[in-house]
Amino acid sequence: MEGIGMKVKTGQIYGDKTLKNEGRSIKVIRVSGDSAFCIPVTEVGGDPAESSEKIEVALEDFENYEILHDPSTVENEKPRALASVVGKKLEAWFQINPIKKWLTTTCTSYPQLSALVGVSVNTIHSWLTGRNPSDDNFPIIAAAIGMSESEFRTAWKDWQSRRPAP
């Protein structure tokens, strides 16, 4: 993966990338054929320089340039990284669901639990991923997993309170 400070490779030139070569910074506007049309810039991702006429640079000449700013690797990495962190936190939270803990401990499958409780496998899955069971189902679930209704309600509320923030 290319990134800031890396040398540019031919074939990896596209718009909005800011590049530097021997003190000259340029921003790629578009690529056409064997060359790219660029404008000189004053700073990373910055304003056009005083001489902001488009210049044409042969793609093979970009091998001498270094990447200063690449929106595809800088700005787009933050949402992906955040999504990854949130996803891992949610996954950990799913694992401590009182129903999931019982399923894991007893080696019971979703279809077996759905038959015990009298709901679909999709309903079981929705409970395991944060949806609250209806009040009618609390005593049935509690009995199926070997808890009193009050113990199960307390465990459920405790689990819900630990839900990670997005």
DSSP file (Angstrom, degrees, kcal/mol; ACC not computed):
  #  RESIDUE AA STRUCTURE BP1 BP2  ACC     N-H-->O    O-->H-N    N-H-->O    O-->H-N    TCO  KAPPA ALPHA  PHI   PSI    X-CA   Y-CA   Z-CA
    1    1 A M              0   0    0      0, 0.0     2,-0.2     0, 0.0    72,-0.0   0.000 360.0 360.0 360.0 131.9    0.0    0.0    0.0
    2    2 A E        +     0   0    0      4,-0.1     2,-0.3     7,-0.0     6,-0.1  -0.522 360.0 158.3 -84.6 156.0    1.4    3.4   -0.9
    3    3 A G    >   -     0   0    0     -2,-0.2     3,-2.1     4,-0.1    64,-0.3  -0.911  44.0 -36.3-159.6-174.4    1.3    6.2    1.5
    4    4 A I  T 3  S+     0   0    0     -2,-0.3    64,-0.2     1,-0.3     3,-0.1  -0.260 123.8  16.2 -57.1 134.2    2.7    9.5    2.6
    5    5 A G  T 3  S+     0   0    0     62,-3.1    -1,-0.3     1,-0.3     2,-0.2   0.303  97.9 123.1  85.7  -9.9    6.5    9.8    2.1
    6    6 A M    <   -     0   0    0     -3,-2.1    61,-2.5    61,-0.1    -1,-0.3  -0.489  69.8-103.9 -83.2 154.4    6.5    6.8   -0.3
    7    7 A K  B     -A   66   0A   0     59,-0.2     2,-0.2    -2,-0.2    59,-0.2  -0.528  39.4-112.1 -73.5 145.0    7.8    7.0   -3.9
    8    8 A V        -     0   0    0     57,-2.1     2,-0.4    54,-0.5    57,-0.1  -0.568  26.9-146.3 -79.4 140.6    5.1    7.1   -6.5
    9    9 A K    >   -     0   0    0     -2,-0.2     3,-2.0     3,-0.1    51,-0.0  -0.888  26.0-103.4-108.2 139.8    4.8    4.2   -8.8
   10   10 A T  T 3  S+     0   0    0     -2,-0.4    50,-0.1     1,-0.3    49,-0.0  -0.332 110.1  33.1 -57.6 138.5    3.8    4.5  -12.5
   11   11 A G  T 3  S+     0   0    0     48,-0.0    -1,-0.3     2,-0.0    49,-0.0   0.339 100.8  83.5  93.4  -5.9    0.2    3.4  -12.9
   12   12 A Q    <   +     0   0    0     -3,-2.0     2,-0.5     2,-0.0    -2,-0.1  -0.026  60.3 116.1-116.9  29.4   -0.8    4.7   -9.4
   13   13 A I        +     0   0    0     -5,-0.1     2,-0.3     4,-0.0    18,-0.1  -0.860  33.4 146.5-101.0 129.3   -1.4    8.3  -10.4
   14   14 A Y    >   -     0   0    0     -2,-0.5     3,-1.0    16,-0.1    14,-0.2  -0.956  48.2 -59.0-154.3 169.6   -4.9    9.7  -10.0
   15   15 A G  T 3  S+     0   0    0     -2,-0.3    14,-0.2     1,-0.2     3,-0.1  -0.037 108.6  21.6 -58.7 151.8   -6.6   13.0   -9.1
   16   16 A D  T 3  S+     0   0    0     12,-2.9     2,-0.4     1,-0.3    -1,-0.2   0.438  83.0 132.1  72.5   5.8   -6.2   14.9   -5.9
   17   17 A K    <   -     0   0    0     -3,-1.0    11,-2.6    11,-0.2     2,-0.5  -0.745  47.8-147.3 -85.0 131.8   -2.9   13.3   -5.0
   18   18 A T  E     -CB  27  69A   0     51,-3.1    50,-2.9    -2,-0.4    51,-1.9  -0.882  20.9-175.3-103.0 129.9   -0.3   15.9   -4.0
   19   19 A L  E     -CB  26  67A   0      7,-3.1     7,-2.6    -2,-0.5     2,-0.4  -0.828  13.1-151.9-126.1 158.7    3.3   15.1   -4.9
   20   20 A K  E     +CB  25  66A   0     46,-2.4    46,-2.7    -2,-0.3     2,-0.3  -0.992  13.1 173.7-135.3 139.9    6.7   16.6   -4.3
   21   21 A N  E >  S-C   24   0A   0      3,-2.3     3,-1.7    -2,-0.4    44,-0.1  -0.889  75.3 -26.2-147.0 113.6   10.0   16.5   -6.3
   22   22 A E  T 3  S-     0   0    0     -2,-0.3     3,-0.1     1,-0.3    43,-0.0   0.901 128.6 -42.3  49.7  51.1   13.0   18.5   -5.3
   23   23 A G  T 3  S+     0   0    0      1,-0.2     2,-0.6     0, 0.0    -1,-0.3   0.379 114.2 115.6  82.7  -4.5   11.0   21.3   -3.5
   24   24 A R  E <   -C   21   0A   0     -3,-1.7    -3,-2.3    16,-0.0     2,-0.5  -0.877  47.3-163.8-101.2 123.1    8.3   21.4   -6.2
   25   25 A S  E     +C   20   0A   0     -2,-0.6    16,-2.2    16,-0.4     2,-0.3  -0.902  11.0 176.8-109.0 134.8    4.8   20.4   -5.0
   26   26 A I  E     -CD  19  40A   0     -7,-2.6    -7,-3.1    -2,-0.5     2,-0.5  -0.950  22.4-141.4-133.6 154.4    2.1   19.6   -7.5
   27   27 A K  E     -CD  18  39A   0     12,-2.8    12,-1.9    -2,-0.3     2,-0.4  -0.973  24.2-126.6-116.2 127.0   -1.5   18.4   -7.3
   28   28 A V  E     + D   0  38A   0    -11,-2.6   -12,-2.9    -2,-0.5    10,-0.2  -0.566  27.2 177.9 -73.6 127.0   -2.7   15.9   -9.9
   29   29 A I  E     -     0   0A   0      8,-3.1     2,-0.3     1,-0.4     9,-0.2   0.865  63.3 -23.1 -94.0 -51.0   -5.9   17.1  -11.6
   30   30 A R  E     - D   0  37A   0      7,-1.5     7,-3.1   -16,-0.1     2,-0.4  -0.988  54.2-127.1-159.0 159.3   -6.5   14.2  -14.0
   31   31 A V  E     + D   0  36A   0     -2,-0.3     2,-0.4     5,-0.2     5,-0.2  -0.916  25.4 175.8-111.7 136.0   -4.7   11.5  -15.9
   32   32 A S  E >   - D   0  35A   0      3,-2.9     3,-1.8    -2,-0.4     2,-0.2  -0.936  56.0 -49.1-143.8 117.4   -4.9   11.2  -19.6
   33   33 A G  T 3  S-     0   0    0     -2,-0.4    -2,-0.0     1,-0.3     0, 0.0  -0.402 121.8 -13.2  62.9-123.4   -3.0    8.6  -21.7
   34   34 A D  T 3  S+     0   0    0     -2,-0.2    25,-2.8    -3,-0.1    26,-0.4   0.229 128.7  54.7 -97.5  12.9    0.7    8.7  -20.8
   35   35 A S  E <   -DE  32  58A   0     -3,-1.8    -3,-2.9    23,-0.3     2,-0.4  -0.924  66.1-136.5-142.8 167.0    0.6   11.9  -18.8
   36   36 A A  E     -DE  31  57A   0     21,-2.8    21,-2.7    -2,-0.3     2,-0.5  -0.959  17.0-133.8-124.4 143.0   -1.1   13.7  -16.0
   37   37 A F  E     +DE  30  56A   0     -7,-3.1    -8,-3.1    -2,-0.4    -7,-1.5  -0.864  37.1 170.6 -98.0 128.9   -2.3   17.3  -15.8
   38   38 A C  E     -DE  28  55A   0     17,-3.1    17,-3.1    -2,-0.5   -10,-0.2  -0.821  27.7-142.6-133.3 165.1   -1.2   19.0  -12.6
   39   39 A I  E     -D   27   0A   0    -12,-1.9   -12,-2.8    -2,-0.3     2,-0.1  -0.991  30.6-111.3-128.1 143.4   -1.2   22.4  -10.9
   40   40 A P  E     -D   26   0A   0      0, 0.0     9,-2.3     0, 0.0     2,-0.3  -0.477  37.2-162.8 -67.3 142.4    1.6   23.7   -8.7
   41   41 A V  B     -F   48   0B   0    -16,-2.2   -16,-0.4     7,-0.3     6,-0.1  -0.900  23.2-139.5-127.2 158.8    0.5   24.0   -5.0
   42   42 A T  S    S+     0   0    0      5,-2.3     2,-0.3    -2,-0.3    -1,-0.1   0.759  81.4   2.4 -88.4 -26.6    2.0   25.9   -2.1
   43   43 A E  S >  S-     0   0    0      4,-0.5     3,-2.7   -18,-0.0    -1,-0.1  -0.932  99.2 -55.3-152.8 172.5    1.4   23.3    0.6
   44   44 A V  T 3  S-     0   0    0      1,-0.3     3,-0.1    -2,-0.3   -17,-0.1  -0.336 123.8 -14.0 -58.0 120.2    0.1   19.8    1.2
   45   45 A G  T 3  S+     0   0    0     -2,-0.1    -1,-0.3     1,-0.1   -18,-0.0   0.702 117.8 134.3  61.4  18.0   -3.4   19.6   -0.1
   46   46 A G    <   -     0   0    0     -3,-2.7    -1,-0.1     1,-0.2     3,-0.1   0.099  57.6 -54.4 -94.1-161.3   -3.2   23.4   -0.2
   47   47 A D        -     0   0    0      1,-0.1    -5,-2.3    -3,-0.1    -4,-0.5  -0.308  63.6 -90.6 -73.4 154.4   -4.0   26.3   -2.4
   48   48 A P  B     -F   41   0B   0      0, 0.0    -7,-0.3     0, 0.0     4,-0.1  -0.361  47.7-111.6 -61.4 145.9   -2.7   26.6   -5.9
   49   49 A A        -     0   0    0     -9,-2.3    -7,-0.0     2,-0.3     3,-0.0  -0.187  36.8 -92.6 -70.3 171.1    0.6   28.4   -6.2
   50   50 A E  S    S+     0   0    0      1,-0.3     2,-1.3     2,-0.1    -1,-0.1   0.904 127.0  54.2 -53.7 -42.8    0.9   31.8   -7.8
   51   51 A S  S    S+     0   0    0      1,-0.1    -2,-0.3     2,-0.0    -1,-0.3  -0.723  70.9 160.2 -91.9  88.1    1.6   30.2  -11.1
   52   52 A S        +     0   0    0     -2,-1.3    -1,-0.1    -4,-0.1     2,-0.1   0.109  19.3 133.2-103.2  23.6   -1.4   27.9  -11.1
   53   53 A E        -     0   0    0      1,-0.1    -4,-0.1   -14,-0.1   -15,-0.1  -0.464  66.7 -99.1 -69.3 145.2   -1.4   27.1  -14.8
   54   54 A K        -     0   0    0    -15,-0.1     2,-0.4    -2,-0.1   -15,-0.2  -0.372  40.1-162.4 -64.4 140.9   -1.9   23.4  -15.6
   55   55 A I  E     -E   38   0A   0    -17,-3.1   -17,-3.1    -3,-0.1     2,-0.5  -0.929  13.0-131.8-122.5 152.0    1.3   21.6  -16.4
   56   56 A E  E     -E   37   0A   0     -2,-0.4     2,-0.4   -19,-0.2   -19,-0.2  -0.894  21.6-172.3-106.6 130.3    1.6   18.2  -18.1
   57   57 A V  E     -E   36   0A   0    -21,-2.7   -21,-2.8    -2,-0.5     2,-0.2  -0.980  26.2-120.7-124.2 130.2    3.9   15.6  -16.6
   58   58 A A  E >>  -E   35   0A   0     -2,-0.4     3,-1.5   -23,-0.2     4,-0.6  -0.463  23.0-127.6 -66.3 136.9    4.8   12.3  -18.2
   59   59 A L  G >4 S+     0   0    0    -25,-2.8     3,-1.3     1,-0.3     4,-0.3   0.847 108.7  59.9 -56.4 -35.6    3.7    9.4  -16.0
   60   60 A E  G >4 S+     0   0    0    -26,-0.4     3,-1.0     1,-0.3    -1,-0.3   0.788  97.3  61.3 -65.2 -25.2    7.1    7.9  -16.2
   61   61 A D  G X4 S+     0   0    0     -3,-1.5     3,-1.4     1,-0.2    -1,-0.3   0.676  85.3  76.8 -73.7 -16.5    8.5   11.1  -14.6
   62   62 A F  G X< S+     0   0    0     -3,-1.3     3,-2.1    -4,-0.6   -54,-0.5   0.671  71.7  82.0 -69.4 -15.2    6.4   10.5  -11.5
   63   63 A E  G <  S+     0   0    0     -3,-1.0    -1,-0.3     1,-0.3    -2,-0.1   0.722  89.8  53.9 -62.1 -18.8    8.8    7.8  -10.3
   64   64 A N  G <  S+     0   0    0     -3,-1.4    -1,-0.3    -4,-0.1     2,-0.2   0.453  94.9  92.6 -91.6  -2.5   11.0   10.6   -8.9
   65   65 A Y    <   -     0   0    0     -3,-2.1   -57,-2.1   -57,-0.1     2,-0.4  -0.587  63.7-145.3 -94.8 155.3    8.1   12.1   -6.9
   66   66 A E  E     -AB   7  20A   0    -46,-2.7   -46,-2.4   -59,-0.2     2,-0.4  -0.917  25.9-110.3-116.1 143.8    7.2   11.5   -3.3
   67   67 A I  E     + B   0  19A   0    -61,-2.5   -62,-3.1    -2,-0.4   -48,-0.2  -0.621  36.9 169.2 -77.9 124.8    3.6   11.4   -2.0
   68   68 A L  E    S+     0   0A   0    -50,-2.9     2,-0.3    -2,-0.4   -49,-0.2   0.773  71.3   7.2 -98.0 -39.0    2.8   14.4    0.2
   69   69 A H  E     + B   0  18A   0    -51,-1.9   -51,-3.1   -66,-0.1    -1,-0.3  -0.975  56.7 175.3-150.4 129.1   -1.0   14.0    0.4
   70   70 A D    >>  -     0   0    0     -2,-0.3     4,-2.3   -53,-0.2     3,-1.5  -0.880  14.2-162.9-137.4 103.2   -3.3   11.2   -0.8
   71   71 A P  T 34>S+     0   0    0      0, 0.0     5,-1.5     0, 0.0     4,-0.4   0.801  89.6  61.8 -57.4 -28.8   -6.9   11.6    0.2
   72   72 A S  T 345S+     0   0    0      1,-0.2   -55,-0.0     3,-0.2   -56,-0.0   0.801 116.5  29.1 -70.3 -25.8   -7.6    7.9   -0.6
   73   73 A T  T <45S+     0   0    0     -3,-1.5    -1,-0.2     3,-0.1     4,-0.0   0.659 128.1  38.7-106.0 -18.6   -5.1    6.7    2.1
   74   74 A V  T  X5S+     0   0    0     -4,-2.3     4,-0.8     2,-0.1     3,-0.4   0.920 123.3  29.1 -94.1 -63.5   -5.4    9.6    4.6
   75   75 A E  T  45S+     0   0    0     -4,-0.4     3,-0.3    -5,-0.2    -3,-0.2   0.852 122.3  49.8 -71.0 -34.9   -9.0   10.7    4.8
   76   76 A N  T  ><S+     0   0    0     -5,-1.5     4,-1.2     1,-0.2    -1,-0.2   0.671  99.8  66.0 -80.4 -15.1  -10.5    7.4    4.0
   77   77 A E  H  > S+     0   0    0     -3,-0.4     4,-3.1    -6,-0.2     5,-0.3   0.853  91.6  63.0 -72.6 -33.8   -8.5    5.4    6.5
   78   78 A K  H  X S+     0   0    0     -4,-0.8     4,-2.8    -3,-0.3     5,-0.2   0.947 104.9  43.5 -59.9 -51.7  -10.1    7.2    9.5
   79   79 A P  H  > S+     0   0    0      0, 0.0     4,-2.8     0, 0.0    -1,-0.2   0.911 116.3  48.7 -60.8 -39.3  -13.6    5.9    8.8
   80   80 A R  H  X S+     0   0    0     -4,-1.2     4,-2.1     2,-0.2    -2,-0.2   0.926 113.4  46.2 -64.9 -43.2  -12.3    2.4    8.1
   81   81 A A  H  X S+     0   0    0     -4,-3.1     4,-2.2     2,-0.2    -1,-0.2   0.914 114.0  48.7 -64.7 -42.5  -10.1    2.3   11.2
   82   82 A L  H  X S+     0   0    0     -4,-2.8     4,-2.9    -5,-0.3     5,-0.3   0.921 110.5  50.8 -63.2 -44.1  -13.0    3.6   13.3
   83   83 A A  H  X S+     0   0    0     -4,-2.8     4,-2.6    -5,-0.2    -1,-0.2   0.884 109.6  51.5 -61.1 -37.8  -15.4    1.0   11.8
   84   84 A S  H  X S+     0   0    0     -4,-2.1     4,-2.1     2,-0.2    -1,-0.2   0.918 111.7  45.8 -65.2 -43.9  -12.9   -1.7   12.6
   85   85 A V  H  X S+     0   0    0     -4,-2.2     4,-2.2     2,-0.2    -2,-0.2   0.936 115.2  46.6 -64.5 -46.9  -12.6   -0.6   16.3
   86   86 A V  H  X S+     0   0    0     -4,-2.9     4,-2.7     1,-0.2     5,-0.2   0.911 111.4  52.9 -62.0 -42.4  -16.3   -0.2   16.7
   87   87 A G  H  X S+     0   0    0     -4,-2.6     4,-2.4    -5,-0.3    -1,-0.2   0.894 109.4  48.1 -60.0 -41.1  -16.8   -3.6   15.1
   88   88 A K  H  X S+     0   0    0     -4,-2.1     4,-2.1     2,-0.2    -1,-0.2   0.887 111.7  49.8 -67.9 -38.5  -14.4   -5.3   17.4
   89   89 A K  H  X S+     0   0    0     -4,-2.2     4,-2.1     2,-0.2    -2,-0.2   0.913 112.3  47.5 -66.4 -41.7  -16.0   -3.7   20.5
   90   90 A L  H  X S+     0   0    0     -4,-2.7     4,-2.8     2,-0.2    -2,-0.2   0.918 110.1  52.7 -64.3 -42.5  -19.5   -4.8   19.3
   91   91 A E  H  X S+     0   0    0     -4,-2.4     4,-1.5     1,-0.2    -1,-0.2   0.910 110.0  48.0 -60.0 -42.5  -18.2   -8.3   18.7
   92   92 A A  H  X S+     0   0    0     -4,-2.1     4,-0.7     1,-0.2    -1,-0.2   0.893 111.4  51.2 -63.9 -39.1  -16.8   -8.5   22.2
   93   93 A W  H >< S+     0   0    0     -4,-2.1     3,-0.9     1,-0.2    -2,-0.2   0.898 105.8  54.9 -65.5 -40.9  -20.1   -7.2   23.5
   94   94 A F  H >< S+     0   0    0     -4,-2.8     3,-1.4     1,-0.2    -1,-0.2   0.872 101.9  59.5 -58.7 -36.5  -22.0   -9.9   21.6
   95   95 A Q  H 3< S+     0   0    0     -4,-1.5    -1,-0.2     1,-0.3    -2,-0.2   0.743 102.9  50.9 -67.8 -23.2  -19.9  -12.5   23.3
   96   96 A I  T << S+     0   0    0     -3,-0.9    -1,-0.3    -4,-0.7    -2,-0.2   0.301  76.6 128.5 -99.2  10.9  -21.0  -11.5   26.8
   97   97 A N    <>  -     0   0    0     -3,-1.4     4,-3.0    -4,-0.2     5,-0.2  -0.458  66.1-129.2 -59.6 132.5  -24.7  -11.6   25.9
   98   98 A P  H  > S+     0   0    0      0, 0.0     4,-1.6     0, 0.0    -1,-0.1   0.848 109.0  47.4 -59.2 -33.3  -26.3  -13.8   28.6
   99   99 A I  H  > S+     0   0    0      2,-0.2     4,-2.6     1,-0.2     5,-0.2   0.930 112.8  48.6 -70.9 -44.2  -28.1  -15.9   26.0
  100  100 A K  H  > S+     0   0    0      1,-0.2     4,-2.7     2,-0.2     5,-0.2   0.898 109.2  53.1 -62.1 -41.6  -24.8  -16.3   24.0
  101  101 A K  H  X S+     0   0    0     -4,-3.0     4,-2.6     1,-0.2    -1,-0.2   0.915 111.0  46.8 -60.5 -42.2  -22.9  -17.2   27.1
  102  102 A W  H  X S+     0   0    0     -4,-1.6     4,-2.5    -5,-0.2     6,-0.3   0.915 111.6  51.0 -65.8 -43.2  -25.4  -20.0   27.8
  103  103 A L  H  X>S+     0   0    0     -4,-2.6     5,-1.7     1,-0.2     4,-0.9   0.922 114.0  44.7 -59.2 -44.2  -25.4  -21.2   24.2
  104  104 A T  H  <5S+     0   0    0     -4,-2.7     3,-0.4     2,-0.2    -2,-0.2   0.919 114.2  48.3 -66.9 -44.9  -21.6  -21.4   24.3
  105  105 A T  H  <5S+     0   0    0     -4,-2.6    -2,-0.2     1,-0.2    -1,-0.2   0.881 120.9  35.5 -63.9 -39.5  -21.4  -23.1   27.7
  106  106 A T  H  <5S-     0   0    0     -4,-2.5    -1,-0.2    -5,-0.2    -2,-0.2   0.465 102.6-125.9 -95.9  -1.7  -24.0  -25.7   26.9
  107  107 A C  T  <5 +     0   0    0     -4,-0.9     2,-0.4    -3,-0.4    -3,-0.2   0.872  54.2 159.2  56.8  38.0  -23.0  -26.2   23.2
  108  108 A T      < -     0   0    0     -5,-1.7    -1,-0.2    -6,-0.3     2,-0.1  -0.740  33.7-133.6 -92.7 140.1  -26.6  -25.5   22.3
  109  109 A S     >  -     0   0    0     -2,-0.4     4,-2.2    -3,-0.1     5,-0.2  -0.455  21.6-110.8 -89.0 164.2  -27.4  -24.4   18.7
  110  110 A Y  H  > S+     0   0    0      1,-0.2     4,-2.9     2,-0.2     5,-0.2   0.928 118.9  51.9 -58.4 -46.3  -29.6  -21.5   17.6
  111  111 A P  H  > S+     0   0    0      0, 0.0     4,-1.9     0, 0.0    -1,-0.2   0.883 108.6  51.1 -61.0 -36.5  -32.2  -23.9   16.2
  112  112 A Q  H  > S+     0   0    0      2,-0.2     4,-1.9     1,-0.2    -2,-0.2   0.936 113.4  44.2 -65.3 -44.7  -32.3  -25.9   19.4
  113  113 A L  H  X S+     0   0    0     -4,-2.2     4,-2.5     1,-0.2     5,-0.3   0.897 110.4  55.0 -66.6 -39.0  -32.9  -22.7   21.5
  114  114 A S  H  X>S+     0   0    0     -4,-2.9     4,-2.1     1,-0.2     5,-1.6   0.879 108.9  48.7 -62.8 -35.1  -35.4  -21.4   19.0
  115  115 A A  H  <5S+     0   0    0     -4,-1.9    -1,-0.2    -5,-0.2    -2,-0.2   0.894 111.7  49.5 -68.4 -39.8  -37.4  -24.7   19.4
  116  116 A L  H  <5S+     0   0    0     -4,-1.9    -2,-0.2     1,-0.2    -1,-0.2   0.891 120.3  35.4 -64.1 -39.9  -37.2  -24.4   23.2
  117  117 A V  H  <5S-     0   0    0     -4,-2.5    -2,-0.2     2,-0.1    -1,-0.2   0.733 106.4-123.3 -89.9 -24.4  -38.4  -20.8   23.3
  118  118 A G  T  <5S+     0   0    0     -4,-2.1     2,-0.3     1,-0.3    -3,-0.2   0.835  70.9 110.1  84.5  34.4  -40.8  -21.1   20.3
  119  119 A V  S   <S-     0   0    0     -5,-1.6    -1,-0.3    -6,-0.2    -2,-0.1  -0.838  71.6 -87.2-131.3 170.9  -39.4  -18.4   18.1
  120  120 A S     >  -     0   0    0     -2,-0.3     4,-1.8     1,-0.1     3,-0.2  -0.311  33.5-114.6 -75.7 163.0  -37.5  -18.3   14.8
  121  121 A V  H  > S+     0   0    0      1,-0.2     4,-2.6     2,-0.2     5,-0.2   0.854 118.7  59.2 -62.8 -35.6  -33.8  -18.6   14.5
  122  122 A N  H  > S+     0   0    0      1,-0.2     4,-2.3     2,-0.2    -1,-0.2   0.875 103.3  51.3 -62.2 -36.8  -33.8  -15.0   13.2
  123  123 A T  H  > S+     0   0    0      2,-0.2     4,-2.1     1,-0.2    -1,-0.2   0.921 108.8  50.6 -65.9 -43.4  -35.4  -13.9   16.4
  124  124 A I  H  X S+     0   0    0     -4,-1.8     4,-2.1     1,-0.2    -2,-0.2   0.945 110.8  49.7 -57.4 -47.6  -32.7  -15.6   18.4
  125  125 A H  H  X S+     0   0    0     -4,-2.6     4,-1.1     1,-0.2    -2,-0.2   0.902 108.0  53.0 -59.2 -42.6  -30.0  -13.9   16.3
  126  126 A S  H  <>S+     0   0    0     -4,-2.3     5,-2.7     1,-0.2     3,-0.3   0.879 109.3  49.3 -63.8 -35.9  -31.7  -10.5   16.8
  127  127 A W  H ><5S+     0   0    0     -4,-2.1     3,-1.3     1,-0.2    -1,-0.2   0.883 108.3  53.8 -67.7 -37.4  -31.5  -11.0   20.6
  128  128 A L  H 3<5S+     0   0    0     -4,-2.1    -1,-0.2     1,-0.3    -2,-0.2   0.699 109.9  48.5 -70.9 -18.0  -27.9  -12.0   20.4
  129  129 A T  T 3<5S-     0   0    0     -4,-1.1    -1,-0.3    -3,-0.3    -2,-0.2   0.186 132.5 -78.9-110.4  16.7  -27.1   -8.8   18.5
  130  130 A G  T < 5S+     0   0    0     -3,-1.3     2,-0.2     1,-0.3    -3,-0.2   0.295  81.8 132.5 116.3 -10.8  -28.9   -6.4   20.9
  131  131 A R      < -     0   0    0     -5,-2.7    -1,-0.3    -6,-0.2    -2,-0.1  -0.551  56.7-119.8 -75.7 138.8  -32.6   -6.4   20.2
  132  132 A N        -     0   0    0     -2,-0.2     3,-0.1     1,-0.1    -1,-0.1  -0.570  22.6-122.7 -77.8 135.8  -34.7   -6.7   23.4
  133  133 A P        -     0   0    0      0, 0.0    -1,-0.1     0, 0.0     5,-0.1  -0.375  37.2 -96.4 -67.2 156.5  -37.0   -9.7   23.7
  134  134 A S    >>  -     0   0    0      1,-0.1     3,-1.2    -2,-0.0     4,-1.0  -0.361  34.9-108.5 -68.6 157.6  -40.6   -8.9   24.2
  135  135 A D  T 34 S+     0   0    0      1,-0.3     3,-0.5     2,-0.2    -1,-0.1   0.838 120.1  59.4 -56.9 -33.7  -41.8   -9.0   27.9
  136  136 A D  T 3> S+     0   0    0      1,-0.2     4,-0.5     2,-0.1    -1,-0.3   0.807 104.2  50.7 -65.0 -28.9  -43.7  -12.2   27.1
  137  137 A N  H <> S+     0   0    0     -3,-1.2     4,-3.0     1,-0.2     5,-0.3   0.681  88.2  81.0 -86.2 -17.6  -40.5  -13.9   26.1
  138  138 A F  H  X S+     0   0    0     -4,-1.0     4,-2.7    -3,-0.5     5,-0.2   0.936  95.9  43.0 -56.2 -50.5  -38.4  -13.1   29.2
  139  139 A P  H  > S+     0   0    0      0, 0.0     4,-2.1     0, 0.0    -1,-0.2   0.866 115.6  50.3 -65.5 -32.1  -39.8  -15.8   31.4
  140  140 A I  H  X S+     0   0    0     -4,-0.5     4,-2.2     2,-0.2    -2,-0.2   0.925 113.3  44.4 -69.7 -44.3  -39.6  -18.4   28.6
  141  141 A I  H  X S+     0   0    0     -4,-3.0     4,-2.2     2,-0.2     5,-0.2   0.934 112.5  52.9 -63.9 -45.5  -36.0  -17.5   27.8
  142  142 A A  H  <>S+     0   0    0     -4,-2.7     5,-3.1    -5,-0.3     4,-0.4   0.922 111.2  45.8 -57.0 -46.4  -35.1  -17.5   31.5
  143  143 A A  H ><5S+     0   0    0     -4,-2.1     3,-0.8     1,-0.2    -1,-0.2   0.899 111.2  53.3 -63.9 -40.2  -36.6  -21.0   32.0
  144  144 A A  H 3<5S+     0   0    0     -4,-2.2    -1,-0.2     1,-0.2    -2,-0.2   0.857 114.5  40.3 -65.0 -34.9  -34.9  -22.3   28.8
  145  145 A I  T 3<5S-     0   0    0     -4,-2.2    -1,-0.2    -5,-0.1    -2,-0.2   0.325 118.2-107.5-100.5   8.9  -31.4  -21.1   30.0
  146  146 A G  T < 5S+     0   0    0     -3,-0.8     2,-0.3    -4,-0.4    -3,-0.2   0.829  77.4 118.1  77.6  33.5  -31.9  -22.2   33.6
  147  147 A M      < -     0   0    0     -5,-3.1    -1,-0.3    -6,-0.2     2,-0.1  -0.872  66.8-107.2-123.6 160.2  -32.3  -18.8   35.3
  148  148 A S     >  -     0   0    0     -2,-0.3     4,-2.5     1,-0.1     5,-0.2  -0.482  37.4-111.2 -76.1 160.9  -35.1  -17.2   37.2
  149  149 A E  H  > S+     0   0    0      1,-0.2     4,-2.8     2,-0.2     5,-0.2   0.914 119.0  49.7 -60.8 -42.0  -36.9  -14.4   35.4
  150  150 A S  H  > S+     0   0    0      2,-0.2     4,-2.2     1,-0.2    -1,-0.2   0.895 110.7  49.9 -66.5 -38.2  -35.6  -11.7   37.7
  151  151 A E  H  > S+     0   0    0      2,-0.2     4,-2.7     1,-0.2    -1,-0.2   0.925 113.2  46.8 -62.7 -43.7  -32.0  -13.1   37.3
  152  152 A F  H  X S+     0   0    0     -4,-2.5     4,-2.8     2,-0.2    -2,-0.2   0.918 111.2  50.4 -66.2 -43.0  -32.3  -13.1   33.5
  153  153 A R  H  X S+     0   0    0     -4,-2.8     4,-2.6     2,-0.2    -1,-0.2   0.908 113.0  47.3 -60.7 -41.3  -33.8   -9.5   33.5
  154  154 A T  H  X S+     0   0    0     -4,-2.2     4,-2.4     2,-0.2    -2,-0.2   0.929 113.5  47.1 -65.5 -45.5  -31.0   -8.3   35.6
  155  155 A A  H  X S+     0   0    0     -4,-2.7     4,-2.3     2,-0.2    -2,-0.2   0.893 113.3  49.6 -62.7 -39.5  -28.3  -10.0   33.5
  156  156 A W  H  X S+     0   0    0     -4,-2.8     4,-2.9     2,-0.2    -2,-0.2   0.935 111.7  46.9 -65.6 -47.4  -30.0   -8.6   30.3
  157  157 A K  H  X S+     0   0    0     -4,-2.6     4,-2.1     1,-0.2    -2,-0.2   0.897 112.2  51.2 -62.5 -39.7  -30.1   -5.1   31.6
  158  158 A D  H  X S+     0   0    0     -4,-2.4     4,-0.7     2,-0.2    -1,-0.2   0.922 111.7  47.3 -62.4 -44.0  -26.5   -5.3   32.7
  159  159 A W  H >< S+     0   0    0     -4,-2.3     3,-1.0     1,-0.2    -2,-0.2   0.928 111.3  50.7 -63.5 -45.0  -25.5   -6.5   29.3
  160  160 A Q  H >< S+     0   0    0     -4,-2.9     3,-1.5     1,-0.3    -1,-0.2   0.867 105.0  57.4 -60.9 -36.4  -27.5   -3.8   27.5
  161  161 A S  H 3< S+     0   0    0     -4,-2.1    -1,-0.3     1,-0.3    -2,-0.2   0.704 101.5  57.6 -69.0 -18.2  -25.9   -1.1   29.7
  162  162 A R  T << S+     0   0    0     -3,-1.0    -1,-0.3    -4,-0.7    -2,-0.2   0.381  73.4 134.3 -92.1   3.4  -22.4   -2.3   28.5
  163  163 A R    <   -     0   0    0     -3,-1.5   -73,-0.1    -4,-0.2     2,-0.1  -0.315  61.6-115.5 -56.7 128.3  -23.2   -1.7   24.8
  164  164 A P        -     0   0    0      0, 0.0    -1,-0.1     0, 0.0    -2,-0.1  -0.365  26.8-113.4 -67.8 144.7  -20.3    0.2   23.2
  165  165 A A              0   0    0      1,-0.1   -76,-0.1    -3,-0.1   -75,-0.1  -0.509 360.0 360.0 -73.7 144.2  -20.9    3.7   22.0
  166  166 A P              0   0    0      0, 0.0    -1,-0.1     0, 0.0   -80,-0.1   0.506 360.0 360.0 -69.5 360.0  -20.6    4.1   18.2
